[in-house]
Amino acid sequence: MSNKNGTLRDMTGPVEILLTFLIMLRSLVRFQLAPPARTRPQRSLRAAGASSTQHHRPCRHGDRRGKVPCSGIREIEVGAVGPDLLVWGCESMVTRRNVLKGGATIAAASTALSGLAPRAAGASEAPGSANFEPVDLETSATPWVRRGLGPLYWTTYGYENQFNVIMPEDEWTANVNWVNENFKSSGYTMVCTDGWIDSTQEVTRHGYIVKHDDSWTHTWAWWANHLKDMGMKLGVYYNPLWVTRSAIDSPSVTVLGRPDIRVADIVNPNDPFDGTHQLYWVDATRDGAEEYVKGYVSYFRELGAAMLRIDFLGWYEIGYDQSEGTVCMAHGREAYATTLRWMREAAGDMLLSLVLPNLFNHAEVERAYGDMIRIDDDVDQGGWFSLSEGRQTWQPIWSQWNSPFLGFTGFSDIAGRGQVALDGDPTIISSFSTDDQRESAINLFVMAGAPLAIADRHDTIGANAGFFVNAEVLALREAGLVAKPIYANGHLLDYDPTSRDPERWVGQLPDSSWVVGLFNRDGGSAPVVRSVDFATELGLGTTAQVRDLWTREEHGAMTRWEVSLGPYSSSLVAVTPASRAHYQGEVGAWSGTARFDNLYEGYEGFGYVTGLDTPGAGVSVCISVPRSGRYRLTCHVANATGARSTLTVTARDPDEGTVHSSTRLSLPTTPAWTSWQHADATVSLAAGDNLITLGHGPADQGAVNVDNIALVGV
């Protein structure tokens, strides 16, 4: 449908809806028919018979056979799959990619079900439709979302992925001490466990696991307190939708606050999490499910966890995995959204990291309830393959994009201050072949505002620790940088692979200076030239000083940054204009129906923000001022609706969310959307950083395109 400001309104892709229905229906039929059981293949670091160069996705939990010690209750026999339990399948599913490849049967399906065709030009889905507060970019009220950045931390993933077992406590302790001595001073103040946790069976009387592994001496609470004494924080990997076999088997384990309900009563016996049958999924429709899930999240929060990393969410929603076929019951979209809401309500300020989500409707549900979302496949054993290569096309279920390069690019429109952080999985810096590759990995994650999660260990990182602690690069994160790739048009990347450039990223800091990141993803011997023009792409009217943030070289006053890049290399530079520059909306944070466009000429930079015609839609930029006071903002905007349009201008503390002031911008209509005009708004700002939002509040009317904001008189 057509928008008031002359562009096509983004529409929900029917692909995700149709495929979700088909997957759920197939899963239901499979469980009802109860076909003969098959054992699940043993997981290993490589598929049977595969060469060492083959890449695939190992799951983040072991697949152990024989007896698993369950120190909480008793030993449990695993490995045999009975006819009343889950049947594992590896059948292929019809994806949009298959439809586009053709074939008689699929072609007929494509004709009958036109929703499987690519989106029409301009009909890309809107970047989320969560319930936002008026003119507020926040999807939830947590400090993490207000900042829009992922944390700096260390994770056990590298060890557990390499050895396919949970990390022993003595190894954890050695790495905690290593992080404390070498990375804490650079901001890496959290250490986090990861998967391979299905054998952990020692639980509280309400079914909550008490430690990372039954073999560990110390509990979660002990480690949280110990880390606090060290000036660090604990991150926990666990899904509150899991129920241990030990809790199910014990009649004394009851739901928190509901002594009348056994924990065993909130699961379906035909719904184990994996082939070991040590974990089962919560049935959200059962009485007591809400109390159990909320209690689990509160349990981790109250014992001192700063982050809860919740994995395998896509399995819970649709019962299907991209590599393994049907994996469990499909609990459905409603149950999935409901359980995430429960988690959000119980989490408080604890970061909710959503892992392996399907991200349907451009992460609509995940944006509403999470702080950080995974946008790519597992890093596996790392290296350039995981960072950039593998599948280069979109698919409708997790992982929609295979690599961080494309995942960050594809979801860049929902990133920024007041939005979820984009998670590209941990970084194994020692897995890269060259220092150029290592720099490129850090540069990409920093530009995207993603978490930097160290997956190397004290005995594997070698001489590569310095890549994680470059002070000038980390200062960009401290300043709140969440950059964007340069957009060529307003389409989503899954519809138009040329709509965004994953090898050219730009972002603006609160002092109006810019950061430019250029990449060469190709491994060819011939260097490639990448460039950004300061006038046409950054909107700068004068020269700017350029500084390389890795070599510390000053390049002087320039009008563009152009560099020749060798294979897998990159360039990260600071671009500082001589005077305060305009704050460009196209690299700001967008909420609701706000989105990028460049259809109508007359804008600065490489585009503008449109879609500001519905309540909750907004664009935000962060502006720093030297002292508190009243400041005038001049906004470069357009309105050709045929009537007066308004936007609400709000200034708030970017970290606390406190509103400093708000006012209304009222714009007369002009004959055409190319007739840009300037409109002034006076706001009260605090000394330091201020988040300025131009948004469509409940009392606003019409539609406005926003190009940039100028801070006058500073």
Secondary structure, 3 states (H helix, E strand, C coil): CECCCCCECCCCCHHHHHHHHHHHHHHHHHHHHCCCCCCCCCCCCCCCCCCCCCCCCCCCCCCCCEEECCCCCCCEEECCCCCCCCCCCCCCCCCHHHHHHCCHHHHHHHHHCHHHCCCCCCCCCCCCCCCCCCCCCCCCCCHHHHHCCCCEEEECHHHHHHHCCCCCHHHHHHHHHHHHHHCHHHCCCEEECCCCCCCCCCECCCCCECCCCCCCCCCHHHHHHHHHHCCCEEEEECCCCEEEHHHHHCCCCEECCEEEEEHHHHEEEEEECCCCCCEEEECCCCCCHHHHHHHHHHHHHHHCEEEEEECCHHHHHHCEECCCEECCCCCHHHHHHHHHHHHHHHHCCCEEEECCCCCHHHHHHHHHHCCEEECCCCCCCCHHHHHHCCCCCCCCCCCCCCCHHHHHHHCHHHCCCCCCEEECCCECHHHCCCHHHHHHHHHHHHHCCCCEEECCCCCCCCCCHHHHCCHHHHHHHHCCCCCEEEECCCCCCCCCCCCEEEEEEEEECCCCCEEEEEECCCCCCCCEEEEEEHHHHHCCCCCEEEEECCCCCEEEEECEEEEEECCCCEEEEEEEECCCCCEEHHHCEEECCCEEECCCCCCCCCCEEEEECCCCCEEEEEEEECCCEEEEEEEEEECCCCCCEEEEEEEECCCCCCEEEEEEEEECCCCCCCCCEEEEEEEEECCEEEEEEEECCCCCCCCEEEEEEEEECC
